Amino acid sequence: MILPPGTPVLRTSVRSASVRSRPPLPSTLVPTPRPAESPPAAISVSGLGKRFGTGPLVLDDINVTIEAGQFVCLLGASGCGKSTLLNIIAGLDKPTEGTVTVASGKAAVMFQDAALFPWLTAGRNVELALKLRGVPRAARRPAARELLDLVNLADAADKRPHELSGGMRQRVALARSLAQDRRVLLMDEPFAALDAITRDLLHEELERVWKQTGRTIVFVTHNVREAARLGQRILLMSSRPGRVVNEWTITDTGSRRIESPEVARLGDEITDQLRQEIRRNAA
């Protein structure tokens, strides 16, 4: 049941989707057992503000703590600063004020564009990430095959990007991100350019990979249903400047379908809040 707006915790009952038989988790991605005591937060953002040059504030007083293994969606209207915040967490940009700490060090980043090297096969694109990580040459090819198998693309290892569909290229990009072996994965609207059916299939793949690997994922989107489908936590950002103005937490971690009534109800509630923010900023 979804509680009334403004309640910080949502409890929603969702139906479990049938799961096909999947390959075992690659040995290079088996999650490290957590200690008995509570681990430190995977990401801590405190008092973060950002402006470019002498322009207006883009982000203002962002305070967010993300626990290890959580799947968090950043949601907001275009231009609210979602990608800017993600870039700062990734270390690709610096805040004007405040601090950001990623407990495990650097994070892997996956962008909207797969950005694969066109002259390399899918397997070689993943091997390159392994090479940069320092994996010995002899171990790269089998490790890349394992990672492609994890995203159901083992049979496409010898194909070049132009031979792959958009969804397949994004799967290769996901495998390449996982090859960096970083505990935090930052995703900036990675499925935005895909058709609805392909995007839904990749939602299932991403959810499966997240649960198998134990990664902490921060997923930027402007698609309300996508956030309601994927996120354990959903953070709604206002615009001009970007602030976190509301949060929903889903305590049921079972699989969700984007067309399910529970996702629809949560999506409607978030959409109402988002419309209020858009009207407020337009005034």
Secondary structure by P-SEA (a helix, b strand, c coil): ccccccccbbbbbbbbccccccccccccccccccccccccccbbbcbbbbbcccccccccbbbbbbccbbbbbbbbcccccaaaaaaaaacccccccccccccccbbbbbcccccccccccaaaaaaaaaaaacccccaaaaaaaaaaaaaccccccccccccccaaaaaaaaaaaaaaacccbbbbccccccccaaaaaaaaaaaaaaaaacccbbbbbbccaaaaaacccbbbbbbcccccccbbbbbccccccccccaaaaaaaaaaaaaaaaaaaaaac
